Amino acid sequence: MIGSPGNARGANQSENRRLIAARAATFVLGAVMVWSIVGGAVAAVEYALLDVPNGVIPSVATRATLMLSGYALEFAVLVLAVSHAASKPDTQPLPTVVLVGFLFLMVASAGGVVASVWFPMRTVEAIVAHLPSDRLVQWTHETLELSLLEGRPV
């Protein structure tokens, strides 16, 4: 029957499941947004290691280590977000502070995307301006190899 207590309990359980799923999705989305921040930080560290006046470009091993460290950090953040979302099946809506935090995370994520484009671009400009062209060819070849290692389309 429509008015029976069993139907009300079933509707309440269904609503709780939706709320828990929405919380879990929010935490996982937050973890995924961290990935671009980490990518931007890796690009910034690689740029900081660049010493063009002395002809020092980070080696492919250093760049690969940075890339793998970034992936490990991204995976750790994702595991923490999933475990946090799964361990506390709270049916309360997220507090406003958390939602404002996600807003700041979105802005930082956009900044990470910009940094992951801007720093490599500045690296190429510095190599072109101060080093012979064979160093640019070497850096470009190493970047291609790392991109293939990552599984990115080239």
OpenMM code with the backbone's topology and positions (N, CA, C; nanometers):
from openmm import Vec3, app, unit

residues = "MET ILE GLY SER PRO GLY ASN ALA ARG GLY ALA ASN GLN SER GLU ASN ARG ARG LEU ILE ALA ALA ARG ALA ALA THR PHE VAL LEU GLY ALA VAL MET VAL TRP SER ILE VAL GLY GLY ALA VAL ALA ALA VAL GLU TYR ALA LEU LEU ASP VAL PRO ASN GLY VAL ILE PRO SER VAL ALA THR ARG ALA THR LEU MET LEU SER GLY TYR ALA LEU GLU PHE ALA VAL LEU VAL LEU ALA VAL SER HIS ALA ALA SER LYS PRO ASP THR GLN PRO LEU PRO THR VAL VAL LEU VAL GLY PHE LEU PHE LEU MET VAL ALA SER ALA GLY GLY VAL VAL ALA SER VAL TRP PHE PRO MET ARG THR VAL GLU ALA ILE VAL ALA HIS LEU PRO SER ASP ARG LEU VAL GLN TRP THR HIS GLU THR LEU GLU LEU SER LEU LEU GLU GLY ARG PRO VAL".split()
positions = [
    Vec3(0.0820, -0.1178, 0.0000),
    Vec3(0.0000, 0.0000, 0.0000),
    Vec3(0.0872, 0.1252, 0.0000),
    Vec3(0.0278, 0.2306, -0.0508),
    Vec3(0.1032, 0.3544, -0.0647),
    Vec3(0.1324, 0.4159, 0.0709),
    Vec3(0.0405, 0.4139, 0.1620),
    Vec3(0.0585, 0.4790, 0.2905),
    Vec3(0.1202, 0.3899, 0.3960),
    Vec3(0.1646, 0.2712, 0.3631),
    Vec3(0.2165, 0.1796, 0.4638),
    Vec3(0.3560, 0.2226, 0.5095),
    Vec3(0.3924, 0.1889, 0.6347),
    Vec3(0.5234, 0.2266, 0.6885),
    Vec3(0.6383, 0.1629, 0.6100),
    Vec3(0.6174, 0.0467, 0.5511),
    Vec3(0.7224, -0.0203, 0.4733),
    Vec3(0.7641, 0.0623, 0.3525),
    Vec3(0.6665, 0.1246, 0.2842),
    Vec3(0.6997, 0.2080, 0.1680),
    Vec3(0.7739, 0.3344, 0.2099),
    Vec3(0.7362, 0.3918, 0.3231),
    Vec3(0.8041, 0.5126, 0.3710),
    Vec3(0.9483, 0.4802, 0.4075),
    Vec3(0.9700, 0.3641, 0.4695),
    Vec3(1.1052, 0.3243, 0.5066),
    Vec3(1.1881, 0.2967, 0.3824),
    Vec3(1.1300, 0.2344, 0.2837),
    Vec3(1.2004, 0.2079, 0.1580),
    Vec3(1.2361, 0.3363, 0.0856),
    Vec3(1.1459, 0.4341, 0.0877),
    Vec3(1.1751, 0.5632, 0.0246),
    Vec3(1.2852, 0.6357, 0.1001),
    Vec3(1.2851, 0.6245, 0.2335),
    Vec3(1.3875, 0.6879, 0.3153),
    Vec3(1.5243, 0.6234, 0.2898),
    Vec3(1.5285, 0.4913, 0.2787),
    Vec3(1.6531, 0.4215, 0.2487),
    Vec3(1.7044, 0.4592, 0.1101),
    Vec3(1.6147, 0.4711, 0.0170),
    Vec3(1.6546, 0.5098, -0.1178),
    Vec3(1.7124, 0.6508, -0.1187),
    Vec3(1.6500, 0.7411, -0.0429),
    Vec3(1.7010, 0.8788, -0.0332),
    Vec3(1.8375, 0.8804, 0.0345),
    Vec3(1.8545, 0.7988, 0.1395),
    Vec3(1.9841, 0.7907, 0.2073),
    Vec3(2.0916, 0.7374, 0.1133),
    Vec3(2.0590, 0.6379, 0.0343),
    Vec3(2.1560, 0.5834, -0.0622),
    Vec3(2.1973, 0.6895, -0.1633),
    Vec3(2.1012, 0.7656, -0.2113),
    Vec3(2.1334, 0.8728, -0.3071),
    Vec3(2.2234, 0.9777, -0.2438),
    Vec3(2.1958, 1.0125, -0.1195),
    Vec3(2.2764, 1.1126, -0.0498),
    Vec3(2.4185, 1.0616, -0.0266),
    Vec3(2.4318, 0.9356, 0.0140),
    Vec3(2.5646, 0.8762, 0.0345),
    Vec3(2.6397, 0.8689, -0.0981),
    Vec3(2.5716, 0.8316, -0.2042),
    Vec3(2.6363, 0.8261, -0.3361),
    Vec3(2.6797, 0.9651, -0.3820),
    Vec3(2.5988, 1.0651, -0.3545),
    Vec3(2.6355, 1.2021, -0.3919),
    Vec3(2.7568, 1.2491, -0.3126),
    Vec3(2.7640, 1.2154, -0.1841),
    Vec3(2.8815, 1.2515, -0.1034),
    Vec3(3.0055, 1.1821, -0.1572),
    Vec3(2.9934, 1.0532, -0.1861),
    Vec3(3.1088, 0.9789, -0.2382),
    Vec3(3.1547, 1.0377, -0.3715),
    Vec3(3.0602, 1.0701, -0.4573),
    Vec3(3.0950, 1.1291, -0.5866),
    Vec3(3.1621, 1.2648, -0.5683),
    Vec3(3.1189, 1.3412, -0.4700),
    Vec3(3.1793, 1.4717, -0.4440),
    Vec3(3.3239, 1.4559, -0.3990),
    Vec3(3.3500, 1.3609, -0.3106),
    Vec3(3.4869, 1.3393, -0.2645),
    Vec3(3.5763, 1.2876, -0.3769),
    Vec3(3.5251, 1.1975, -0.4585),
    Vec3(3.6048, 1.1456, -0.5702),
    Vec3(3.6307, 1.2566, -0.6721),
    Vec3(3.5311, 1.3395, -0.6980),
    Vec3(3.5514, 1.4527, -0.7886),
    Vec3(3.6578, 1.5473, -0.7341),
    Vec3(3.6547, 1.5703, -0.6042),
    Vec3(3.7583, 1.6528, -0.5422),
    Vec3(3.8962, 1.5925, -0.5604),
    Vec3(3.9064, 1.4608, -0.5451),
    Vec3(4.0354, 1.3934, -0.5653),
    Vec3(4.0819, 1.4064, -0.7092),
    Vec3(3.9905, 1.3946, -0.8028),
    Vec3(4.0270, 1.4071, -0.9441),
    Vec3(4.0712, 1.5500, -0.9752),
    Vec3(4.0107, 1.6483, -0.9116),
    Vec3(4.0528, 1.7865, -0.9334),
    Vec3(4.1936, 1.8105, -0.8803),
    Vec3(4.2341, 1.7341, -0.7800),
    Vec3(4.3700, 1.7474, -0.7266),
    Vec3(4.4729, 1.7051, -0.8316),
    Vec3(4.4350, 1.6160, -0.9231),
    Vec3(4.5300, 1.5664, -1.0223),
    Vec3(4.5905, 1.6792, -1.1050),
    Vec3(4.5107, 1.7753, -1.1468),
    Vec3(4.5661, 1.8848, -1.2263),
    Vec3(4.6550, 1.9748, -1.1414),
    Vec3(4.6239, 1.9860, -1.0128),
    Vec3(4.7087, 2.0649, -0.9229),
    Vec3(4.8448, 1.9970, -0.9099),
    Vec3(4.8444, 1.8660, -0.8930),
    Vec3(4.9698, 1.7911, -0.8835),
    Vec3(5.0478, 1.8016, -1.0150),
    Vec3(4.9787, 1.7911, -1.1284),
    Vec3(5.0455, 1.8047, -1.2581),
    Vec3(5.1102, 1.9411, -1.2746),
    Vec3(5.0431, 2.0447, -1.2303),
    Vec3(5.1004, 2.1790, -1.2345),
    Vec3(5.2194, 2.1922, -1.1417),
    Vec3(5.2117, 2.1291, -1.0248),
    Vec3(5.3240, 2.1337, -0.9306),
    Vec3(5.4453, 2.0592, -0.9864),
    Vec3(5.4213, 1.9459, -1.0514),
    Vec3(5.5315, 1.8711, -1.1139),
    Vec3(5.5968, 1.9549, -1.2226),
    Vec3(5.5169, 2.0210, -1.3041),
    Vec3(5.5718, 2.1084, -1.4092),
    Vec3(5.6509, 2.2236, -1.3477),
    Vec3(5.6039, 2.2779, -1.2361),
    Vec3(5.6752, 2.3876, -1.1697),
    Vec3(5.8085, 2.3407, -1.1125),
    Vec3(5.8099, 2.2211, -1.0536),
    Vec3(5.9358, 2.1680, -0.9997),
    Vec3(6.0344, 2.1409, -1.1133),
    Vec3(5.9862, 2.0848, -1.2229),
    Vec3(6.0732, 2.0607, -1.3374),
    Vec3(6.1308, 2.1924, -1.3897),
    Vec3(6.0500, 2.2960, -1.3954),
    Vec3(6.0967, 2.4274, -1.4406),
    Vec3(6.1978, 2.4846, -1.3414),
    Vec3(6.1739, 2.4631, -1.2117),
    Vec3(6.2665, 2.5132, -1.1105),
    Vec3(6.4021, 2.4431, -1.1189),
    Vec3(6.4038, 2.3185, -1.1637),
    Vec3(6.5300, 2.2442, -1.1778),
    Vec3(6.6085, 2.2859, -1.3016),
    Vec3(6.5449, 2.3606, -1.3890),
    Vec3(6.6094, 2.4062, -1.5125),
    Vec3(6.7116, 2.5152, -1.4781),
    Vec3(6.8350, 2.4951, -1.5221),
    Vec3(6.9411, 2.5940, -1.5007),
    Vec3(7.0029, 2.6245, -1.6363),
    Vec3(6.9343, 2.7068, -1.7128),
    Vec3(6.9732, 2.7343, -1.8508),
    Vec3(7.1093, 2.8028, -1.8621),
    Vec3(7.1412, 2.9025, -1.7785),
    Vec3(7.2718, 2.9665, -1.7949),
    Vec3(7.3892, 2.8685, -1.7827),
    Vec3(7.3733, 2.7656, -1.7034),
    Vec3(7.4787, 2.6646, -1.6897),
    Vec3(7.4564, 2.5459, -1.7823),
    Vec3(7.3554, 2.5508, -1.8655),
    Vec3(7.3281, 2.4439, -1.9612),
    Vec3(7.2708, 2.3177, -1.9002),
    Vec3(7.2076, 2.3303, -1.7834),
    Vec3(7.1537, 2.2130, -1.7141),
    Vec3(7.0040, 2.2015, -1.7403),
    Vec3(6.9680, 2.0898, -1.8012),
    Vec3(6.8274, 2.0556, -1.8226),
    Vec3(6.8021, 1.9299, -1.7402),
    Vec3(6.6905, 1.9218, -1.6688),
    Vec3(6.6643, 1.8000, -1.5909),
    Vec3(6.6711, 1.6757, -1.6796),
    Vec3(6.7351, 1.5734, -1.6273),
    Vec3(6.7499, 1.4496, -1.7046),
    Vec3(6.6155, 1.3795, -1.7194),
    Vec3(6.6118, 1.2867, -1.8123),
    Vec3(6.4881, 1.2120, -1.8334),
    Vec3(6.4552, 1.1283, -1.7095),
    Vec3(6.5577, 1.0816, -1.6381),
    Vec3(6.5338, 1.0053, -1.5154),
    Vec3(6.4704, 1.0942, -1.4079),
    Vec3(6.5191, 1.2168, -1.3954),
    Vec3(6.4610, 1.3104, -1.2985),
    Vec3(6.3171, 1.3425, -1.3345),
    Vec3(6.2940, 1.3672, -1.4622),
    Vec3(6.1590, 1.4004, -1.5069),
    Vec3(6.0644, 1.2816, -1.4887),
    Vec3(6.1137, 1.1604, -1.5160),
    Vec3(6.0308, 1.0408, -1.4962),
    Vec3(6.0004, 1.0201, -1.3482),
    Vec3(6.0994, 1.0468, -1.2627),
    Vec3(6.0777, 1.0349, -1.1185),
    Vec3(5.9722, 1.1345, -1.0715),
    Vec3(5.9806, 1.2563, -1.1212),
    Vec3(5.8783, 1.3561, -1.0875),
    Vec3(5.7406, 1.3100, -1.1335),
    Vec3(5.7337, 1.2576, -1.2550),
    Vec3(5.6062, 1.2130, -1.3106),
    Vec3(5.5479, 1.0989, -1.2265),
    Vec3(5.6313, 1.0000, -1.1930),
    Vec3(5.5832, 0.8857, -1.1150),
    Vec3(5.5470, 0.9275, -0.9726),
    Vec3(5.6218, 1.0207, -0.9157),
    Vec3(5.5876, 1.0711, -0.7819),
    Vec3(5.4534, 1.1430, -0.7846),
    Vec3(5.4310, 1.2184, -0.8902),
    Vec3(5.3012, 1.2847, -0.9053),
    Vec3(5.1878, 1.1848, -0.9148),
    Vec3(5.2093, 1.0768, -0.9918),
    Vec3(5.1054, 0.9745, -1.0029),
    Vec3(5.0804, 0.9067, -0.8686),
    Vec3(5.1872, 0.8806, -0.7927),
    Vec3(5.1705, 0.8178, -0.6614),
    Vec3(5.0908, 0.9089, -0.5683),
    Vec3(5.1184, 1.0379, -0.5728),
    Vec3(5.0440, 1.1328, -0.4901),
    Vec3(4.8980, 1.1404, -0.5325),
    Vec3(4.8741, 1.1425, -0.6633),
    Vec3(4.7363, 1.1445, -0.7131),
    Vec3(4.6604, 1.0203, -0.6685),
    Vec3(4.7252, 0.9043, -0.6764),
    Vec3(4.6607, 0.7795, -0.6350),
    Vec3(4.6324, 0.7815, -0.4853),
    Vec3(4.7264, 0.8326, -0.4056),
    Vec3(4.7057, 0.8385, -0.2608),
    Vec3(4.5869, 0.9291, -0.2262),
    Vec3(4.5760, 1.0421, -0.2943),
    Vec3(4.4634, 1.1328, -0.2696),
    Vec3(4.3314, 1.0651, -0.3068),
    Vec3(4.3310, 0.9933, -0.4196),
    Vec3(4.2096, 0.9231, -0.4610),
    Vec3(4.1710, 0.8158, -0.3590),
    Vec3(4.2673, 0.7390, -0.3107),
    Vec3(4.2386, 0.6353, -0.2108),
    Vec3(4.1859, 0.6981, -0.0821),
    Vec3(4.2466, 0.8084, -0.0395),
    Vec3(4.1979, 0.8765, 0.0808),
    Vec3(4.0557, 0.9282, 0.0632),
    Vec3(4.0270, 0.9840, -0.0530),
    Vec3(3.8917, 1.0358, -0.0774),
    Vec3(3.7895, 0.9238, -0.0789),
    Vec3(3.8223, 0.8136, -0.1449),
    Vec3(3.7285, 0.7012, -0.1509),
    Vec3(3.7102, 0.6397, -0.0124),
    Vec3(3.8206, 0.6230, 0.0624),
    Vec3(3.8059, 0.5636, 0.1955),
    Vec3(3.7289, 0.6566, 0.2892),
    Vec3(3.7500, 0.7864, 0.2765),
    Vec3(3.6742, 0.8807, 0.3606),
    Vec3(3.5252, 0.8779, 0.3247),
    Vec3(3.4970, 0.8752, 0.1961),
    Vec3(3.3562, 0.8734, 0.1539),
    Vec3(3.2889, 0.7428, 0.1936),
    Vec3(3.3634, 0.6327, 0.1922),
    Vec3(3.3044, 0.5026, 0.2232),
    Vec3(3.2984, 0.4753, 0.3728),
    Vec3(3.3888, 0.5327, 0.4499),
    Vec3(3.3943, 0.4997, 0.5918),
    Vec3(3.2905, 0.5747, 0.6751),
    Vec3(3.2434, 0.6844, 0.6269),
    Vec3(3.1472, 0.7630, 0.7034),
    Vec3(3.0174, 0.7765, 0.6237),
    Vec3(2.9326, 0.6765, 0.6306),
    Vec3(2.8078, 0.6873, 0.5547),
    Vec3(2.7104, 0.7840, 0.6215),
    Vec3(2.7500, 0.9090, 0.6265),
    Vec3(2.6679, 1.0133, 0.6865),
    Vec3(2.5634, 1.0578, 0.5843),
    Vec3(2.4418, 1.0700, 0.6293),
    Vec3(2.3359, 1.1088, 0.5366),
    Vec3(2.3062, 1.2577, 0.5421),
    Vec3(2.3871, 1.3329, 0.6143),
    Vec3(2.3669, 1.4771, 0.6207),
    Vec3(2.4294, 1.5413, 0.4967),
    Vec3(2.3692, 1.6486, 0.4482),
    Vec3(2.4315, 1.7204, 0.3364),
    Vec3(2.5679, 1.7763, 0.3787),
    Vec3(2.6543, 1.7988, 0.2810),
    Vec3(2.7863, 1.8524, 0.3109),
    Vec3(2.7740, 1.9942, 0.3674),
    Vec3(2.8554, 2.0274, 0.4680),
    Vec3(2.8504, 2.1628, 0.5236),
    Vec3(2.8935, 2.2658, 0.4193),
    Vec3(2.8517, 2.3881, 0.4388),
    Vec3(2.8837, 2.4968, 0.3466),
    Vec3(3.0346, 2.5171, 0.3365),
    Vec3(3.1067, 2.4984, 0.4459),
    Vec3(3.2526, 2.5162, 0.4451),
    Vec3(3.3171, 2.4175, 0.3472),
    Vec3(3.2687, 2.2946, 0.3450),
    Vec3(3.3234, 2.1947, 0.2529),
    Vec3(3.2927, 2.2347, 0.1094),
    Vec3(3.1737, 2.2837, 0.0848),
    Vec3(3.1376, 2.3256, -0.0504),
    Vec3(3.2203, 2.4458, -0.0953),
    Vec3(3.2479, 2.5386, -0.0046),
    Vec3(3.3354, 2.6517, -0.0372),
    Vec3(3.4779, 2.6009, -0.0623),
    Vec3(3.5202, 2.5015, 0.0142),
    Vec3(3.6512, 2.4390, -0.0089),
    Vec3(3.6594, 2.3773, -0.1472),
    Vec3(3.5524, 2.3142, -0.1912),
    Vec3(3.5509, 2.2573, -0.3266),
    Vec3(3.5562, 2.3667, -0.4327),
    Vec3(3.4959, 2.4804, -0.4045),
    Vec3(3.5045, 2.5934, -0.4970),
    Vec3(3.6501, 2.6389, -0.5113),
    Vec3(3.7195, 2.6537, -0.3988),
    Vec3(3.8616, 2.6898, -0.4039),
    Vec3(3.9431, 2.5808, -0.4729),
    Vec3(3.9061, 2.4554, -0.4506),
    Vec3(3.9746, 2.3446, -0.5172),
    Vec3(3.9555, 2.3525, -0.6685),
    Vec3(3.8374, 2.3933, -0.7132),
    Vec3(3.8133, 2.4090, -0.8569),
    Vec3(3.9020, 2.5184, -0.9151),
    Vec3(3.9156, 2.6292, -0.8427),
    Vec3(4.0008, 2.7392, -0.8898),
    Vec3(4.1470, 2.6940, -0.8933),
    Vec3(4.1911, 2.6245, -0.7898),
    Vec3(4.3283, 2.5737, -0.7870),
    Vec3(4.3508, 2.4707, -0.8968),
    Vec3(4.2498, 2.3915, -0.9265),
    Vec3(4.2595, 2.2932, -1.0336),
    Vec3(4.2776, 2.3621, -1.1686),
    Vec3(4.2037, 2.4689, -1.1912),
    Vec3(4.2210, 2.5457, -1.3148),
    Vec3(4.3608, 2.6060, -1.3200),
    Vec3(4.4110, 2.6523, -1.2070),
    Vec3(4.5482, 2.7033, -1.2013),
    Vec3(4.6502, 2.5951, -1.2305),
    Vec3(4.6236, 2.4737, -1.1849),
    Vec3(4.7131, 2.3616, -1.2137),
    Vec3(4.7181, 2.3301, -1.3618),
    Vec3(4.6043, 2.3393, -1.4275),
    Vec3(4.6005, 2.3169, -1.5728),
    Vec3(4.6822, 2.4238, -1.6444),
    Vec3(4.6647, 2.5481, -1.6035),
    Vec3(4.7412, 2.6571, -1.6649),
    Vec3(4.8907, 2.6368, -1.6397),
    Vec3(4.9275, 2.5993, -1.5186),
    Vec3(5.0691, 2.5779, -1.4856),
    Vec3(5.1288, 2.4632, -1.5646),
    Vec3(5.0509, 2.3577, -1.5876),
    Vec3(5.1040, 2.2433, -1.6610),
    Vec3(5.1240, 2.2739, -1.8092),
    Vec3(5.0677, 2.3830, -1.8570),
    Vec3(5.0929, 2.4291, -1.9941),
    Vec3(5.1980, 2.5391, -1.9948),
    Vec3(5.1881, 2.6317, -1.8983),
    Vec3(5.2741, 2.7490, -1.8971),
    Vec3(5.4207, 2.7138, -1.8696),
    Vec3(5.4469, 2.6284, -1.7683),
    Vec3(5.5853, 2.5973, -1.7328),
    Vec3(5.6607, 2.5242, -1.8437),
    Vec3(5.6032, 2.4218, -1.9080),
    Vec3(5.6755, 2.3623, -2.0217),
    Vec3(5.6984, 2.4622, -2.1354),
    Vec3(5.6032, 2.5519, -2.1570),
    Vec3(5.6203, 2.6533, -2.2607),
    Vec3(5.7374, 2.7450, -2.2258),
    Vec3(5.7467, 2.7854, -2.1011),
    Vec3(5.8590, 2.8688, -2.0570),
    Vec3(5.9907, 2.7926, -2.0657),
    Vec3(5.9867, 2.6620, -2.0413),
    Vec3(6.1070, 2.5797, -2.0527),
    Vec3(6.1580, 2.5808, -2.1957),
    Vec3(6.0685, 2.5612, -2.2906),
    Vec3(6.1086, 2.5628, -2.4320),
    Vec3(6.1645, 2.6994, -2.4694),
    Vec3(6.0990, 2.8056, -2.4258),
    Vec3(6.1476, 2.9394, -2.4561),
    Vec3(6.2879, 2.9617, -2.4003),
    Vec3(6.3136, 2.9146, -2.2784),
    Vec3(6.4453, 2.9319, -2.2175),
    Vec3(6.5511, 2.8505, -2.2916),
    Vec3(6.5168, 2.7285, -2.3311),
    Vec3(6.6121, 2.6447, -2.4042),
    Vec3(6.6440, 2.7071, -2.5397),
    Vec3(6.5421, 2.7539, -2.6093),
    Vec3(6.5620, 2.8149, -2.7417),
    Vec3(6.6463, 2.9416, -2.7304),
    Vec3(6.6234, 3.0203, -2.6269),
    Vec3(6.6918, 3.1483, -2.6140),
    Vec3(6.8383, 3.1342, -2.5708),
    Vec3(6.8734, 3.0294, -2.4981),
    Vec3(7.0064, 3.0252, -2.4372),
    Vec3(7.0914, 2.9036, -2.4719),
    Vec3(7.0340, 2.8017, -2.5310),
    Vec3(7.1110, 2.6795, -2.5569),
    Vec3(7.1082, 2.6463, -2.7055),
    Vec3(7.2028, 2.5649, -2.7505),
    Vec3(7.2020, 2.5251, -2.8914),
    Vec3(7.0790, 2.4408, -2.9242),
    Vec3(7.0482, 2.4366, -3.0522),
    Vec3(6.9255, 2.3684, -3.0949),
    Vec3(6.9278, 2.2191, -3.0670),
    Vec3(7.0437, 2.1576, -3.0585),
    Vec3(7.0478, 2.0136, -3.0297),
    Vec3(6.9953, 1.9827, -2.8894),
    Vec3(7.0099, 2.0774, -2.7958),
    Vec3(6.9548, 2.0565, -2.6616),
    Vec3(6.8026, 2.0604, -2.6637),
    Vec3(6.7463, 2.1458, -2.7491),
    Vec3(6.6001, 2.1499, -2.7635),
    Vec3(6.5496, 2.0204, -2.8252),
    Vec3(6.6220, 1.9702, -2.9250),
    Vec3(6.5839, 1.8434, -2.9870),
    Vec3(6.5893, 1.7314, -2.8839),
    Vec3(6.6929, 1.7304, -2.8012),
    Vec3(6.7058, 1.6282, -2.6971),
    Vec3(6.5902, 1.6372, -2.5983),
    Vec3(6.5600, 1.7591, -2.5516),
    Vec3(6.4520, 1.7776, -2.4548),
    Vec3(6.3179, 1.7360, -2.5152),
    Vec3(6.2956, 1.7717, -2.6419),
    Vec3(6.1705, 1.7368, -2.7097),
    Vec3(6.1584, 1.5849, -2.7247),
    Vec3(6.2678, 1.5192, -2.7588),
    Vec3(6.2667, 1.3739, -2.7731),
    Vec3(6.2366, 1.3069, -2.6379),
    Vec3(6.2989, 1.3557, -2.5325),
    Vec3(6.2722, 1.2999, -2.3994),
    Vec3(6.1266, 1.3235, -2.3576),
    Vec3(6.0742, 1.4402, -2.3906),
    Vec3(5.9351, 1.4699, -2.3588),
    Vec3(5.8422, 1.3756, -2.4334),
    Vec3(5.8745, 1.3470, -2.5577),
    Vec3(5.7946, 1.2524, -2.6360),
    Vec3(5.7987, 1.1143, -2.5720),
    Vec3(5.9164, 1.0702, -2.5308),
    Vec3(5.9271, 0.9395, -2.4656),
    Vec3(5.8470, 0.9339, -2.3361),
    Vec3(5.8546, 1.0406, -2.2575),
    Vec3(5.7779, 1.0438, -2.1326),
    Vec3(5.6279, 1.0463, -2.1602),
    Vec3(5.5878, 1.1163, -2.2635),
    Vec3(5.4458, 1.1200, -2.2994),
    Vec3(5.3970, 0.9815, -2.3416),
    Vec3(5.4798, 0.9095, -2.4133),
    Vec3(5.4425, 0.7731, -2.4526),
    Vec3(5.4394, 0.6816, -2.3309),
    Vec3(5.5308, 0.7032, -2.2378),
    Vec3(5.5324, 0.6252, -2.1140),
    Vec3(5.4049, 0.6504, -2.0339),
    Vec3(5.3608, 0.7749, -2.0322),
    Vec3(5.2379, 0.8108, -1.9608),
    Vec3(5.1139, 0.7529, -2.0271),
    Vec3(5.1236, 0.7263, -2.1553),
    Vec3(5.0064, 0.6791, -2.2283),
    Vec3(4.9261, 0.7919, -2.2875),
    Vec3(4.9843, 0.9107, -2.2935),
    Vec3(4.9160, 1.0248, -2.3538),
    Vec3(4.9235, 1.0148, -2.5058),
    Vec3(4.8195, 1.0573, -2.5713),
    Vec3(4.8281, 1.0640, -2.7175),
    Vec3(4.9245, 1.1743, -2.7587),
    Vec3(5.0021, 1.1466, -2.8573),
    Vec3(5.1034, 1.2440, -2.9017),
    Vec3(5.0591, 1.3075, -3.0304),
] * unit.nanometer
topology = app.Topology()
chain = topology.addChain("A")
for resn in residues:
    res = topology.addResidue(resn, chain)
    for name in ("N", "CA", "C"):
        topology.addAtom(name, app.Element.getBySymbol(name[0]), res)
